[in-house]
Amino acid sequence: MARKPAKSRPQAQKPARKATANAADGDDTVITALKLADARLTPAMQAYFDKCTEKLGFVPNVLKAYAFDMPKLEAFVAMYNDLMLAPSGLSKLEREMIAVAVSAQNRCYYCLVAHGAAVRALADDPVLGELMAMNYRAGRLSKRQRAMLDFAVKLTATPFDFEEADREHLRRAGFSDRDIWDISAIVGFFNMSNRVASATDMRPNSVYHGQARG
């Protein structure tokens, strides 16, 4: 007697894959975890925002985060521009390297993303930007750069341990006393910025993630 053909079992359907959000989704619209209404930009700050848009293609989110209070925004911009862009014995790349080394010590997401992109661009070296964010000690840095970053990280982690030997180590690496002041001021500025950014969950512009990747 012929057997009846076995009924084929319906194949179990795989559950539909949920669309996953990009890790940076929303970072350009919800910039901090605080609900602070923007103030009206002063003419000087409006011109500065316009200049950022012209030169960078966007306004850095840190500026938007400070835009609820014009005196704070203007003070932040003035200090940043003086430390990071004004004439100095430190190159712009060296100043950005300090920013990333300090931010790595503090695990500041905003500053690691934003200033890591700056290191990649200024050095024309995508690997250096990533290395700085992970562990600058793994890099093939010059003695000058290594001395500078060791000083910056120690000043971030254990400022109470500083002695004349720490300053003398920088002098032997080729830094002047004015350079030591500038290094120290940049370290202080980014320790402040890191803490504000972390406390408010400040989000970096999503465009930074793809910049200067080679």
Secondary structure, 3 states (H helix, E strand, C coil): CCCCCCCCCCCCCCCCCCCCCCCCCCCCCCCCCCCCCCCCCCHHHHHHHHHHHHHHCCCCHHHHHHHHCHHHHHHHHHHHHHHHCCCCCCCHHHHHHHHHHHHHHHCCHHHHHHHHHHHHHHHCCHHHHHHHHHHHHHCCCCHHHHHHHHHHHHHHHCHHHCCHHHHHHHHHCCCCHHHHHHHHHHHHHHHHHHHHHHHHCCCCCHHHHHCCCC
